Amino acid sequence: LAPTTFIVGARSDWRVIHYATFLFCRFTVVTNTAFNSLPLSAAMLANLESLGYAEMTPIQAQSLPVILKGMDLIAQAKTGSGKTAAFGIGLLNPINPRFFGCQALVMCPTRELADQVAKEIRRLARSEDNIKVLTLCGGVSFGPQIGSLEHGAHIIVGTPGRIQQHLRKGSLVLDGLNTLILDEADRMLDMGFYDAIADIIEQTPQRRQTLLFSATYPVGIKQLSSKFMRDPQTVKVEALHADSQIEQIFYEISPEQRLEAVVKVLGHFRPTSCVAFCFTKQQVQEVVDHLTAKGMSAVGLHGDLEQRDRDQVLAMFANRSTSVLVATDVAARGLDIDALDMVINVELARDSEIHIHRVGRTGRAGEKGIAVSLVAPSESQRARAIEELQKAPLNWQQYDRLSIKEGGKLLPAMTTLCIG
């Protein structure tokens, strides 16, 4: 096929962009955030895609190459950065399913966090055969935990106090440990766990990989790293977005209201650029068709598009020839859109960290952004998980009070002409 030339611009400002060498002023395709750039198994990559992990977050992109090389790591990252998946993917890589001893140990400050981490690791481990993840936390009697340990577990997630107790009882043995993770290490130190952590680490093999994740870097962290880590690499990543720059709004709707709700949200807020996230290509097409029927400018992006069509869609959106890009998480992989007014979650993400990553696409570079989530009753558990992750109440507003503002149809300010 001959190359296509796109003329993109408005009024007298015309720029010619060649099909084979797109240069967009508002987004960049970032290839190194793709999970398939890592040395992961085909089964793991397929599982990540099924879970909605379309691209790596900054902490994942910076830490996973280090982790997968077997090096020690100190990562300074906050909740919502994607750190759980980063060390979860990393610790699963060297696991031997045939050996039912503890090969990876994750220490967390609280039982609640340990439960969340264990749940996420189990999801990530679906690609592997018969990987057993066990939580060891206080507040639960020893009997069932000892019974589970006797049957064997590949990965232990727990609090330092209970792990230390099992080591003293002899019910937990760490001779076969490959990977040690300290999650939210600064919180554990604040809670007075330094001695317990040091005692536990001293009972692990010297030839192990140690991964330390912490939101801050106090003196205690420096003491731990200097004493128990081998030439650790350091990664520092801020949260995906500044909460003050993004206004999150949640509307409870019925499934039948979902398509019209997208229309009402766009008509009320009238963004100049918006990405609406869907789960399936069928849902993408339904939303695009509905918006088009209502006189709004929208294009769809999903995995079944040919590369030529994908490039044309991205050219139109990047240069404001269309106001709304409706996309699946997987299809939006690798897009870094700087000037984005709004994100709409047509349906809540099945994973709360994916929700944070979606929302973080707006409100960048000091600009304000709006993230609207449409929540059906069946998604209430996902909403609660987001609330727990953000450690703040969700901003629920009444859908019935959402009105379409005056101003005519939502159309783009620029035009794209395609010349074959």
C-alpha positions in Angstrom: 0.0 0.0 0.0 1.1 3.5 -0.7 1.7 5.7 2.3 -1.1 8.1 3.3 -0.7 11.7 4.1 -2.8 13.4 6.8 -3.3 17.1 6.7 -4.1 18.2 10.2 -4.9 21.7 11.4 -7.4 24.5 11.7 -8.0 27.6 9.6 -4.6 28.7 8.1 -2.5 26.5 10.4 -1.9 23.4 8.3 0.7 20.8 9.0 1.5 17.7 6.9 2.1 14.5 8.8 3.4 11.4 6.9 1.7 8.1 7.7 5.0 6.3 8.4 6.4 9.0 10.6 3.7 10.4 12.8 4.7 13.4 14.9 1.9 14.3 17.4 2.2 17.4 19.5 -0.1 16.0 22.3 0.8 12.4 22.7 3.7 10.0 22.4 3.6 6.3 21.9 5.8 4.8 24.6 6.9 1.3 23.6 8.9 0.4 26.7 5.8 0.4 28.9 4.5 -2.8 27.2 4.6 -5.9 29.4 5.7 -8.0 26.4 9.0 -6.0 26.4 9.9 -8.0 29.5 11.2 -11.6 29.7 7.9 -13.0 30.9 6.2 -16.3 29.9 3.5 -16.2 27.2 1.1 -17.5 29.9 1.9 -14.6 32.2 1.5 -12.1 29.4 -1.9 -13.6 28.5 -3.0 -13.5 32.2 -1.9 -9.8 32.5 -4.0 -8.9 29.5 -7.0 -10.8 30.8 -6.7 -8.9 34.1 -6.7 -5.5 32.3 -3.0 -4.8 32.8 -2.6 -3.0 29.4 0.7 -1.2 30.1 3.2 -0.8 32.9 2.8 2.0 35.4 6.0 4.1 36.0 7.0 2.0 39.0 6.5 -1.2 37.1 8.4 0.0 34.1 11.4 1.1 36.2 11.5 -1.7 38.8 10.5 -4.9 36.9 13.6 -5.0 34.6 15.7 -4.8 37.8 13.7 -7.3 39.7 13.7 -9.8 36.8 17.5 -9.7 36.7 17.5 -10.9 40.3 19.0 -7.7 41.7 18.1 -6.1 45.1 15.8 -3.1 44.8 14.7 -0.1 46.9 11.6 1.4 45.4 10.1 4.6 46.8 6.5 4.5 45.6 3.1 5.4 47.0 -0.2 3.4 47.1 -1.9 3.5 43.7 1.4 3.4 41.8 1.1 -0.3 40.8 3.8 -1.5 43.2 1.9 -4.6 44.2 1.8 -5.9 40.7 5.5 -5.0 40.3 6.8 -7.2 43.0 4.0 -9.7 42.5 5.1 -10.4 38.9 8.7 -10.3 40.0 8.4 -12.9 42.8 6.4 -15.3 40.7 9.1 -15.5 38.0 11.5 -17.8 39.8 8.9 -19.9 41.7 9.2 -23.6 41.2 5.7 -25.1 41.5 7.0 -28.6 42.3 8.7 -27.4 45.5 6.1 -26.8 48.2 8.3 -24.8 50.5 8.3 -21.0 51.1 10.1 -19.5 48.1 8.8 -15.9 48.5 8.0 -14.0 51.7 6.1 -10.6 51.7 6.0 -8.7 54.9 3.2 -6.0 55.3 2.4 -3.7 58.2 -1.2 -4.7 58.6 -3.5 -7.7 58.2 -5.7 -5.7 55.8 -2.8 -4.9 53.5 -1.5 -8.5 53.7 -5.0 -9.7 52.6 -5.0 -7.3 49.6 -1.5 -8.2 48.6 -2.2 -12.0 48.8 -5.4 -11.5 46.7 -3.5 -9.7 44.0 -0.7 -12.2 43.9 -3.2 -15.0 43.5 -4.7 -13.2 40.5 -1.3 -12.8 39.0 -0.5 -16.5 39.7 -3.4 -17.8 37.6 -1.0 -18.3 34.7 1.1 -20.8 36.8 0.1 -24.3 37.8 -0.9 -24.9 41.4 0.8 -21.9 43.1 -0.3 -21.7 46.8 -0.3 -18.3 48.5 -0.8 -18.3 52.3 -1.4 -15.3 54.7 0.1 -15.4 58.2 -1.3 -12.5 60.3 -2.3 -12.0 63.9 -6.0 -12.1 65.0 -6.3 -15.7 63.7 -5.6 -18.8 65.7 -2.4 -20.7 65.1 -4.0 -24.1 64.4 -5.3 -23.5 60.9 -2.2 -21.6 59.9 0.1 -24.4 61.1 -2.1 -27.0 59.2 -1.8 -24.9 56.0 2.0 -24.6 56.5 2.3 -28.4 56.9 0.6 -28.9 53.5 3.2 -26.4 52.0 3.0 -23.0 50.5 5.0 -21.3 47.7 4.4 -17.7 48.8 3.8 -16.4 52.4 2.3 -12.9 52.9 2.0 -11.7 56.5 2.8 -9.3 59.3 6.2 -9.4 61.0 4.9 -10.3 64.4 3.0 -13.5 63.3 5.8 -14.5 60.9 8.3 -14.2 63.7 6.1 -16.4 66.0 5.8 -19.1 63.4 9.6 -19.1 62.9 10.1 -19.5 66.7 7.6 -22.4 66.8 9.3 -24.1 63.9 6.1 -24.2 61.8 7.7 -21.9 59.2 11.1 -22.6 57.6 12.7 -20.2 55.2 15.7 -22.3 54.0 14.4 -22.3 50.4 13.6 -18.6 50.2 14.4 -16.9 46.9 12.7 -13.5 47.3 12.0 -11.3 50.3 9.7 -8.3 50.0 9.2 -5.5 52.5 6.0 -3.7 51.5 5.3 -0.3 53.0 8.5 -0.7 55.0 8.3 2.8 56.5 4.9 2.0 58.0 6.3 -1.2 59.5 9.2 0.7 61.1 6.7 3.4 62.4 4.8 0.5 64.1 8.0 -0.7 65.9 8.7 -3.7 63.8 12.4 -3.1 63.1 13.7 -5.8 65.5 11.2 -8.3 64.3 12.0 -7.6 60.7 15.8 -7.9 61.4 15.2 -11.2 63.2 13.2 -12.6 60.4 15.8 -11.6 57.7 18.6 -13.2 59.7 16.8 -16.5 59.3 16.7 -16.3 55.5 19.4 -17.5 53.1 22.1 -14.9 52.3 21.8 -15.7 48.6 18.3 -14.2 48.3 16.8 -11.2 46.4 15.5 -8.4 48.7 12.9 -5.9 47.4 12.0 -3.0 49.7 9.0 -0.7 48.9 8.4 2.4 50.9 6.6 5.7 50.4 9.3 7.6 52.4 13.0 6.9 53.1 13.6 7.4 56.9 16.8 6.5 58.7 15.5 3.0 59.6 15.1 2.1 55.9 18.8 3.1 55.4 19.8 0.9 58.3 17.9 -2.1 56.9 19.2 -1.7 53.4 22.8 -1.2 54.5 22.7 -4.3 56.8 20.6 -6.7 54.7 20.7 -5.8 51.0 23.4 -6.4 48.4 24.2 -3.4 46.2 20.5 -2.4 45.9 19.3 -0.4 42.8 17.1 2.6 43.7 13.9 3.7 42.0 11.8 6.6 43.0 8.4 7.2 41.4 5.7 9.7 42.5 2.1 8.8 42.7 0.4 8.5 39.2 -1.4 11.8 39.8 -1.8 14.5 42.3 -5.2 14.2 43.9 -5.6 18.0 44.1 -5.5 18.2 40.3 -8.1 15.6 39.5 -11.8 15.8 40.5 -13.2 12.3 40.7 -17.0 11.9 40.5 -19.0 8.7 40.8 -22.5 8.2 39.6 -24.7 5.2 40.4 -26.6 4.1 37.4 -28.6 1.1 36.1 -27.0 -1.0 33.3 -29.7 0.3 31.0 -28.7 3.9 31.6 -25.0 3.4 30.8 -25.0 4.6 27.2 -27.2 7.6 27.8 -25.1 8.4 30.9 -22.0 8.8 28.8 -24.0 11.3 26.6 -25.1 13.2 29.7 -21.7 13.4 31.2 -20.2 14.7 28.0 -23.0 17.2 27.5 -22.7 18.5 31.0 -18.9 18.9 31.3 -18.3 19.5 27.6 -14.6 18.4 27.5 -12.5 19.3 24.5 -10.7 15.9 24.8 -11.9 12.8 26.7 -11.0 9.1 26.8 -13.8 6.8 27.7 -12.7 3.4 28.9 -14.6 0.2 28.1 -13.9 -3.5 28.6 -14.7 -5.0 25.2 -14.5 -4.0 21.6 -18.3 -4.6 21.4 -18.9 -2.0 24.2 -16.5 0.4 22.5 -18.5 0.2 19.3 -21.8 0.5 21.1 -20.6 3.7 22.8 -19.2 5.2 19.6 -22.4 4.4 17.7 -24.6 5.9 20.4 -22.5 9.1 20.7 -22.5 9.5 16.9 -26.2 9.0 16.7 -26.5 11.9 19.3 -24.4 14.2 17.1 -21.2 13.9 19.1 -17.8 13.4 17.6 -16.2 10.1 18.8 -13.9 7.4 17.5 -13.2 3.9 18.8 -9.9 2.1 19.5 -9.7 -1.6 20.2 -7.4 -4.5 19.5 -9.0 -5.7 16.3 -8.2 -2.5 14.3 -5.6 -2.7 11.6 -2.5 -0.7 12.2 -3.4 1.8 9.5 -6.8 2.4 11.0 -5.4 2.6 14.5 -2.9 5.3 13.4 -5.7 7.3 11.7 -7.8 7.2 14.9 -4.9 8.3 17.0 -4.0 11.1 14.6 -7.6 12.4 14.7 -7.7 12.4 18.5 -4.2 13.8 19.1 -4.9 16.7 16.8 -8.4 17.4 18.2 -10.2 16.4 15.1 -12.5 14.4 17.4 -13.3 15.1 21.0 -13.9 11.6 22.4 -11.7 8.5 22.1 -13.5 5.4 23.3 -11.0 2.6 24.0 -10.3 -0.6 25.8 -7.4 -0.6 28.3 -5.4 -3.0 26.1 -5.9 -0.8 22.9 -4.9 2.3 24.8 -1.5 0.6 25.7 1.5 2.9 25.3 -0.4 6.2 24.8 0.9 9.1 26.8 -1.7 11.9 26.3 -0.5 15.2 27.9 -3.6 17.4 27.5 -6.6 15.4 28.5 -9.6 17.2 30.1 -11.6 14.1 31.1 -11.6 10.4 31.7 -14.9 8.5 31.7 -15.0 5.0 33.2 -17.9 3.6 31.2 -17.6 0.7 33.6 -15.4 0.4 36.6 -12.1 -1.3 36.2 -12.0 -4.8 37.7 -8.8 -3.9 39.5 -8.5 -0.8 41.7 -4.9 0.0 40.7 -6.0 -0.1 37.0 -8.7 2.5 38.0 -5.9 4.7 39.5 -3.9 4.4 36.3 -6.9 5.2 34.1 -7.7 8.3 36.2 -4.1 9.4 36.1 -4.3 10.0 32.4 -5.9 13.3 33.1 -4.8 16.2 35.4 -1.1 16.0 34.2 1.5 18.7 34.0 -0.2 20.8 36.6 -3.5 20.9 34.6 -6.8 20.1 36.3 -8.8 17.1 35.1 -12.1 15.4 35.7 -12.6 11.6 36.1 -16.2 10.3 36.0 -17.1 6.8 36.8 -20.4 5.2 36.0 -21.2 2.5 38.6 -23.9 -0.1 38.3 -25.1 -2.0 41.4 -23.1 -5.1 40.4 -19.9 -3.0 40.5 -20.3 -1.8 44.1 -17.5 -4.1 45.4 -15.1 -2.6 42.9 -16.1 0.9 44.2 -15.3 -0.2 47.7 -11.9 -1.5 46.7 -11.1 1.8 45.1 -12.2 3.6 48.3 -9.9 1.3 50.3 -7.0 1.9 48.0 -7.4 5.7 48.0 -8.0 5.8 51.8 -10.7 8.4 51.2 -14.5 8.4 50.7 -15.6 8.4 47.1 -17.3 11.6 45.7 -20.8 10.3 44.9 -23.2 12.6 43.1 -26.8 12.2 42.1 -27.2 11.1 38.5 -30.7 12.6 38.2 -29.2 16.1 38.8 -26.8 15.7 35.8 -28.0 18.0 33.0 -26.8 18.7 29.5 -25.6 22.3 29.2 -26.4 24.8 26.5 -23.9 25.1 23.7 -24.9 22.9 20.8 -23.5 19.6 19.8 -20.1 18.5 21.2 -18.0 18.8 18.1 -14.2 19.2 17.6 -12.5 22.5 16.9 -10.2 21.1 14.3 -10.6 19.0 11.1 -8.5 16.2 9.7 -8.5 15.5 6.0 -7.2 12.2 4.7 -5.6 12.3 1.2 -4.8 8.9 -0.3 
